[in-house]
Amino acid sequence: MSPASQAGGRAGIAMRIACCFMPFAAGYLMSYLLRGTNAVIAPQLSAEFGLTAADIGVLTSAYFAAFAAAQIPLGVLLDRFGPRRVNAGLFAIAAAGALVYARAVSVETLALGRALIGLGVCGGLMSGFKANTLYWPPERLVLANGILLAAGGAGAAFATLPLQAILASIAWRDAMAGLAAIALCVSAFVFLAAPERGGGGELSLPEQLAGVRRAFSAPLFWRIMPVTVLTHGMFLAYQSLWAAPWLEQVAGLGASPRAAILLVISCTIIAGHLLGGVAVEPLLRRGYAKERILAAFAIAFIAAELPLALGATLALPLTWFLFALFGCATIFAYTILTQGFPASMAGRVNTALNLSVFSGAFALQASVGWAIDLVSSATGWSAGESHRAVIAGLMALQSLALAWYWPVTRKPAGAP
């Protein structure tokens, strides 16, 4: 290849990164940032609105409820209209939700703002996945998806110590108003920079809905879904809210040390997503079954929760690093599930699993606070002791889900 051709090829790749990848990476980064804000501002919300642990759980989980409810329509919209228009429109809704949240005068208004944020960012990852399938050749897809997932970790990292530092100088309401402005800029970036391209628009709505039904009725889906919900869904619930209360109630950490641990968790998201994406490729090439890799991630995640249930406070950065690493790595379940269906159904299959995961994250985030209060009132234990008991119960449920999934790992190598 001549130098001119090489230069042209590099310029084409650079243009594709700038126009086809960066807008959606910015969207996914912003979605993680907005998701994690409540973990940092929860003390201010509790003080201003007089919220209990259960109230905070329900309020924060409004994000997951709206996010989950939008997944099936999202899959259809992405297949019919493409990721550019869909994601740009959704981020305008996210900006409105952040502004409602910033101006809230009641718990109900806070919940409305949080739900609008969840609706607005519901396509952050799925639109990026869809865009990558449209704009990148198949041999680049694993790398593009892995880097996209890592961008979410950057957003989660910003929602820890950096946000804590900002809140030391400005009120939480002003911070949320600033995030609303940034979300609107992301919407404009996606709409103006990304090329117009759809996919699957030739399918009728009944045909697309038939694909959704096919995904939900598949035996493989029902084997994979419970263990994914109870591992990755729990990670989401704790990363976005309940890690901070554990660090306060069990470890006794103040605001700044808590934010430091939350930063460790958020930075680990990058490594965890790469572990569950790009890093498994060498294992697959060496003949390791992808189903067993997912089982290994789930086992490692359950083991990483043991110090949390025991209340161990030594080596907290390492404890939460492992929790986040393997909690994120279970996102590999999406790859396993989509490979069990035709490529044309990837969007609807992904959103079907995403619906389940975020519904589970909603249920977990809402119920952990309720369960802590229930255990405390029934036993007289402290909030920290009750929190540890709740984690132990969740570990038991995860073990049952892993046992239900286990038959999938016994498939012969290379079986569909």
C-alpha positions as CSV (number, residue, x, y, z in Angstrom):
1,M,0.0,0.0,0.0
2,S,1.4,3.4,-1.0
3,P,2.0,6.1,1.7
4,A,-0.8,8.1,0.2
5,S,-3.2,5.2,0.5
6,Q,-2.1,4.6,4.1
7,A,-2.6,8.2,5.0
8,G,-6.0,8.1,3.4
9,G,-6.9,5.0,5.4
10,R,-5.7,6.6,8.6
11,A,-7.7,9.7,7.9
12,G,-10.8,7.6,7.2
13,I,-10.4,5.7,10.5
14,A,-9.9,9.0,12.3
15,M,-13.1,10.5,10.7
16,R,-15.0,7.3,11.6
17,I,-13.8,7.5,15.2
18,A,-14.8,11.2,15.4
19,C,-18.2,10.9,13.8
20,C,-19.3,7.3,14.3
21,F,-17.8,6.4,17.7
22,M,-17.1,9.5,19.8
23,P,-20.8,10.8,19.9
24,F,-22.0,7.4,21.3
25,A,-19.1,7.0,23.6
26,A,-19.9,10.5,25.0
27,G,-23.5,9.4,25.4
28,Y,-22.6,6.3,27.4
29,L,-20.1,8.2,29.5
30,M,-22.9,10.7,30.3
31,S,-25.4,7.9,31.1
32,Y,-23.0,6.4,33.7
33,L,-22.3,9.8,35.2
34,L,-26.0,10.6,35.6
35,R,-26.6,7.1,37.0
36,G,-24.1,7.5,39.8
37,T,-24.9,11.0,41.1
38,N,-27.3,9.9,43.8
39,A,-24.5,7.8,45.5
40,V,-22.6,11.1,46.2
41,I,-25.5,13.5,46.9
42,A,-27.6,11.0,49.0
43,P,-26.5,12.6,52.3
44,Q,-27.6,16.1,51.1
45,L,-30.9,14.7,49.9
46,S,-31.5,12.9,53.2
47,A,-30.8,16.0,55.2
48,E,-32.9,18.3,53.0
49,F,-35.9,16.1,52.5
50,G,-35.7,13.9,55.6
51,L,-35.4,10.6,53.7
52,T,-34.9,7.1,55.2
53,A,-32.7,4.4,53.7
54,A,-35.8,2.9,52.1
55,D,-36.8,6.3,50.6
56,I,-33.4,6.8,49.1
57,G,-33.5,3.3,47.6
58,V,-36.9,3.8,46.0
59,L,-36.0,7.3,44.8
60,T,-32.8,6.2,43.2
61,S,-34.4,3.1,41.7
62,A,-36.9,5.3,39.7
63,Y,-34.0,5.7,37.2
64,F,-33.8,1.9,36.7
65,A,-37.6,1.6,36.5
66,A,-37.9,4.0,33.6
67,F,-34.7,2.7,32.0
68,A,-36.0,-0.9,32.1
69,A,-39.5,0.0,30.9
70,A,-38.1,1.7,27.8
71,Q,-35.9,-1.2,26.6
72,I,-38.3,-3.0,24.3
73,P,-39.6,0.1,22.5
74,L,-35.9,1.2,22.3
75,G,-34.9,-1.9,20.5
76,V,-37.7,-1.4,17.9
77,L,-36.9,2.3,17.5
78,L,-33.2,1.6,17.0
79,D,-33.9,-1.0,14.4
80,R,-36.3,1.2,12.5
81,F,-34.8,4.7,12.8
82,G,-31.1,4.1,13.6
83,P,-29.1,5.2,16.6
84,R,-28.4,8.9,15.7
85,R,-32.0,10.2,15.9
86,V,-33.1,8.0,18.7
87,N,-30.2,8.7,21.0
88,A,-30.2,12.4,20.3
89,G,-33.8,12.7,21.2
90,L,-33.4,10.6,24.3
91,F,-30.6,12.8,25.7
92,A,-32.8,15.8,25.3
93,I,-35.2,14.1,27.7
94,A,-32.3,13.3,30.0
95,A,-31.4,17.0,30.1
96,A,-34.9,17.9,31.0
97,G,-34.9,15.2,33.8
98,A,-31.7,16.6,35.3
99,L,-33.2,20.1,35.3
100,V,-36.4,18.8,37.0
101,Y,-34.2,17.1,39.6
102,A,-32.2,20.3,40.2
103,R,-35.4,22.3,40.8
104,A,-37.3,19.7,42.8
105,V,-39.2,20.8,45.9
106,S,-40.6,17.4,46.9
107,V,-39.7,13.7,46.9
108,E,-42.2,13.2,44.2
109,T,-40.5,15.8,41.9
110,L,-37.2,14.2,42.7
111,A,-38.6,10.8,41.6
112,L,-40.0,12.3,38.4
113,G,-36.6,13.9,37.5
114,R,-34.8,10.7,38.3
115,A,-37.2,8.7,36.1
116,L,-36.8,11.2,33.2
117,I,-33.1,10.8,33.5
118,G,-33.4,7.0,33.3
119,L,-35.6,7.3,30.3
120,G,-33.3,9.7,28.6
121,V,-30.1,7.6,29.0
122,C,-31.8,4.3,28.3
123,G,-30.2,4.1,24.9
124,G,-26.7,5.1,26.0
125,L,-25.2,1.6,25.6
126,M,-27.7,0.0,23.2
127,S,-27.4,2.8,20.7
128,G,-23.6,2.5,20.9
129,F,-23.8,-1.2,20.2
130,K,-26.1,-0.6,17.3
131,A,-23.9,2.1,15.9
132,N,-20.8,-0.1,16.1
133,T,-22.6,-2.8,14.1
134,L,-23.5,-0.3,11.5
135,Y,-20.3,1.7,11.2
136,W,-17.5,-0.8,11.9
137,P,-16.4,-4.0,10.1
138,P,-17.0,-7.2,12.0
139,E,-13.3,-7.7,12.8
140,R,-13.3,-4.4,14.7
141,L,-16.6,-4.9,16.6
142,V,-15.2,-6.6,19.8
143,L,-12.6,-3.8,20.2
144,A,-15.1,-1.0,19.5
145,N,-17.6,-2.5,21.9
146,G,-14.9,-2.9,24.6
147,I,-13.8,0.7,24.3
148,L,-17.4,1.9,24.4
149,L,-18.0,0.0,27.6
150,A,-14.8,1.5,29.1
151,A,-16.2,5.0,28.3
152,G,-19.0,4.2,30.8
153,G,-16.3,3.6,33.5
154,A,-14.9,7.1,32.8
155,G,-18.4,8.6,33.5
156,A,-18.8,6.5,36.6
157,A,-15.4,7.6,37.9
158,F,-16.3,11.3,37.4
159,A,-19.4,10.7,39.6
160,T,-17.2,10.0,42.7
161,L,-14.3,12.2,43.9
162,P,-14.5,14.7,41.1
163,L,-18.2,15.3,41.8
164,Q,-17.5,15.3,45.6
165,A,-15.0,18.0,45.0
166,I,-17.4,20.0,43.0
167,L,-20.1,19.7,45.7
168,A,-17.6,21.2,48.2
169,S,-17.8,24.4,46.2
170,I,-21.4,24.5,44.8
171,A,-24.8,23.2,45.8
172,W,-26.0,19.9,44.6
173,R,-28.8,21.7,42.7
174,D,-26.3,23.8,40.7
175,A,-24.3,20.6,40.0
176,M,-27.4,18.9,38.6
177,A,-28.3,22.0,36.5
178,G,-24.8,21.8,35.1
179,L,-25.2,18.2,34.2
180,A,-28.5,19.1,32.4
181,A,-26.6,21.5,30.2
182,I,-23.9,18.9,29.5
183,A,-26.6,16.3,28.6
184,L,-28.1,18.7,26.1
185,C,-24.7,19.2,24.5
186,V,-24.3,15.5,24.2
187,S,-27.7,15.4,22.4
188,A,-26.5,18.0,20.0
189,F,-23.2,16.2,19.5
190,V,-24.9,12.9,18.6
191,F,-27.4,14.6,16.2
192,L,-24.9,16.8,14.4
193,A,-21.8,14.5,14.2
194,A,-23.1,11.0,13.7
195,P,-24.1,10.0,10.1
196,E,-27.7,9.2,9.3
197,R,-28.0,5.5,9.0
198,G,-30.7,3.1,10.1
199,G,-30.9,-0.6,10.1
200,G,-33.7,-3.1,9.8
201,G,-36.2,-0.4,8.7
202,E,-37.5,-2.7,6.1
203,L,-39.0,-4.9,8.7
204,S,-42.6,-4.3,9.7
205,L,-43.5,-3.6,13.3
206,P,-45.2,-7.0,13.7
207,E,-42.1,-8.7,12.3
208,Q,-39.9,-6.8,14.8
209,L,-42.2,-7.6,17.7
210,A,-42.1,-11.3,16.7
211,G,-38.3,-11.1,17.1
212,V,-38.8,-9.7,20.6
213,R,-41.2,-12.6,21.5
214,R,-38.7,-15.1,20.1
215,A,-35.9,-13.7,22.3
216,F,-38.1,-13.9,25.4
217,S,-39.3,-17.4,24.7
218,A,-35.9,-18.9,24.1
219,P,-34.7,-21.5,26.8
220,L,-31.2,-20.0,26.6
221,F,-32.6,-16.6,27.6
222,W,-34.3,-18.1,30.7
223,R,-31.1,-19.9,31.7
224,I,-28.8,-16.8,31.4
225,M,-31.1,-14.1,32.6
226,P,-31.5,-14.9,36.4
227,V,-27.7,-15.2,37.1
228,T,-27.1,-12.0,35.0
229,V,-29.8,-10.1,36.8
230,L,-28.6,-11.1,40.3
231,T,-24.9,-10.5,39.6
232,H,-24.7,-7.6,37.2
233,G,-27.9,-6.1,38.5
234,M,-26.6,-6.1,42.0
235,F,-23.4,-4.5,40.9
236,L,-25.4,-1.7,39.3
237,A,-27.5,-1.2,42.4
238,Y,-24.5,-1.0,44.7
239,Q,-22.3,1.1,42.3
240,S,-25.1,3.7,41.9
241,L,-26.2,3.8,45.5
242,W,-25.7,1.1,48.1
243,A,-21.9,1.0,48.2
244,A,-21.8,4.4,49.9
245,P,-24.2,3.4,52.7
246,W,-22.2,0.2,53.3
247,L,-19.0,2.2,53.6
248,E,-20.7,4.5,56.1
249,Q,-22.7,1.9,58.1
250,V,-20.3,-1.0,58.1
251,A,-16.8,0.5,57.6
252,G,-17.6,3.8,59.4
253,L,-16.0,6.0,56.7
254,G,-16.6,9.7,56.3
255,A,-17.6,11.5,53.1
256,S,-14.1,11.9,51.6
257,P,-12.9,8.3,52.2
258,R,-16.2,7.0,50.9
259,A,-15.8,9.0,47.7
260,A,-12.3,7.6,47.4
261,I,-13.6,4.0,47.5
262,L,-16.4,4.9,45.1
263,L,-13.7,6.3,42.7
264,V,-11.9,2.9,43.0
265,I,-15.2,1.1,42.1
266,S,-15.9,3.4,39.1
267,C,-12.3,3.2,37.7
268,T,-12.6,-0.6,38.0
269,I,-15.6,-0.5,35.7
270,I,-13.2,0.2,32.8
271,A,-11.2,-2.9,33.6
272,G,-14.3,-5.0,34.3
273,H,-15.9,-4.2,31.1
274,L,-12.7,-4.9,29.2
275,L,-12.4,-8.2,31.1
276,G,-15.9,-9.1,30.0
277,G,-15.4,-7.9,26.4
278,V,-12.0,-7.7,24.8
279,A,-10.0,-9.9,27.3
280,V,-12.1,-13.0,26.8
281,E,-11.1,-13.2,23.1
282,P,-7.8,-15.0,23.8
283,L,-9.6,-17.5,26.0
284,L,-12.1,-18.2,23.3
285,R,-9.4,-18.7,20.8
286,R,-7.7,-21.2,23.1
287,G,-10.9,-23.3,23.2
288,Y,-12.4,-22.2,26.5
289,A,-16.2,-22.4,26.4
290,K,-17.9,-19.0,26.6
291,E,-20.6,-20.4,28.9
292,R,-18.0,-21.6,31.4
293,I,-16.3,-18.2,31.3
294,L,-19.5,-16.5,32.4
295,A,-19.9,-19.1,35.2
296,A,-16.4,-18.4,36.4
297,F,-17.2,-14.6,36.4
298,A,-20.3,-15.3,38.5
299,I,-18.5,-17.5,41.0
300,A,-15.8,-14.9,41.4
301,F,-18.4,-12.2,41.9
302,I,-20.1,-14.2,44.7
303,A,-16.7,-14.8,46.3
304,A,-15.9,-11.1,46.1
305,E,-19.1,-10.3,48.1
306,L,-18.1,-12.5,51.1
307,P,-16.0,-9.7,52.8
308,L,-19.0,-7.4,52.4
309,A,-21.3,-9.9,54.2
310,L,-18.7,-10.5,56.9
311,G,-18.1,-6.8,57.5
312,A,-14.4,-7.1,56.7
313,T,-12.9,-3.6,56.6
314,L,-9.3,-4.4,55.9
315,A,-8.1,-3.8,52.3
316,L,-11.3,-2.0,51.4
317,P,-10.0,-0.8,48.0
318,L,-9.1,-4.4,47.1
319,T,-12.5,-5.7,48.3
320,W,-14.4,-3.2,46.2
321,F,-12.0,-3.5,43.3
322,L,-12.8,-7.2,43.0
323,F,-16.6,-6.6,43.5
324,A,-16.6,-4.2,40.6
325,L,-14.2,-6.1,38.4
326,F,-16.3,-9.3,38.4
327,G,-19.6,-7.6,38.6
328,C,-18.9,-5.7,35.4
329,A,-17.4,-8.8,33.8
330,T,-20.7,-10.6,33.9
331,I,-21.8,-8.3,31.1
332,F,-20.2,-11.0,29.0
333,A,-23.7,-12.6,29.2
334,Y,-24.9,-10.3,26.5
335,T,-22.3,-11.7,24.1
336,I,-23.3,-15.3,24.9
337,L,-27.0,-14.6,24.4
338,T,-26.7,-12.6,21.2
339,Q,-24.6,-15.4,19.6
340,G,-27.5,-17.7,20.1
341,F,-29.6,-15.7,17.7
342,P,-29.3,-14.4,14.1
343,A,-27.2,-11.2,13.9
344,S,-30.3,-9.3,12.6
345,M,-31.9,-9.8,16.0
346,A,-29.0,-8.5,18.0
347,G,-30.6,-5.2,19.0
348,R,-33.8,-6.8,20.2
349,V,-32.0,-9.6,22.0
350,N,-29.7,-7.1,23.8
351,T,-32.6,-4.9,24.9
352,A,-34.5,-8.0,26.1
353,L,-31.7,-8.9,28.4
354,N,-31.2,-5.2,29.3
355,L,-34.8,-4.9,30.3
356,S,-34.3,-7.9,32.7
357,V,-31.1,-6.6,34.1
358,F,-32.3,-3.1,34.8
359,S,-35.6,-4.3,36.1
360,G,-33.6,-6.5,38.5
361,A,-31.4,-3.5,39.4
362,F,-34.5,-1.5,40.1
363,A,-35.9,-4.2,42.3
364,L,-32.6,-4.7,44.2
365,Q,-32.0,-1.0,44.7
366,A,-35.5,-0.4,46.0
367,S,-35.6,-3.5,48.2
368,V,-32.2,-3.3,49.8
369,G,-33.1,-0.3,51.9
370,W,-36.5,-1.8,52.7
371,A,-34.8,-5.1,53.8
372,I,-32.2,-3.3,55.9
373,D,-35.0,-1.4,57.8
374,L,-37.0,-4.6,58.1
375,V,-34.1,-6.6,59.5
376,S,-33.2,-3.8,61.9
377,S,-36.7,-3.5,63.3
378,A,-37.1,-7.3,63.6
379,T,-33.8,-8.0,65.3
380,G,-32.7,-4.8,66.9
381,W,-29.4,-5.0,64.9
382,S,-27.6,-1.9,63.8
383,A,-28.0,-0.7,60.2
384,G,-24.5,-2.0,59.4
385,E,-25.3,-5.5,60.8
386,S,-28.6,-5.6,58.9
387,H,-26.9,-4.5,55.7
388,R,-24.5,-7.4,56.0
389,A,-27.4,-9.8,56.5
390,V,-29.1,-8.5,53.4
391,I,-25.9,-9.1,51.3
392,A,-25.7,-12.6,52.6
393,G,-29.3,-13.3,51.5
394,L,-28.5,-11.9,48.1
395,M,-25.5,-14.2,47.8
396,A,-27.7,-17.1,48.5
397,L,-30.1,-16.1,45.7
398,Q,-27.1,-15.7,43.3
399,S,-25.9,-19.2,44.1
400,L,-29.3,-20.6,43.3
401,A,-29.3,-18.7,40.0
402,L,-25.9,-20.0,39.2
403,A,-27.1,-23.6,39.8
404,W,-30.0,-22.9,37.4
405,Y,-27.6,-21.7,34.8
406,W,-25.0,-24.5,35.2
407,P,-26.5,-27.0,32.7
408,V,-25.6,-24.5,29.9
409,T,-21.9,-25.0,30.8
410,R,-22.2,-28.7,29.9
411,K,-22.9,-28.1,26.2
412,P,-20.3,-29.7,23.9
413,A,-17.7,-27.3,22.6
414,G,-18.9,-25.5,19.5
415,A,-22.6,-26.4,20.0
416,P,-25.0,-23.7,19.0
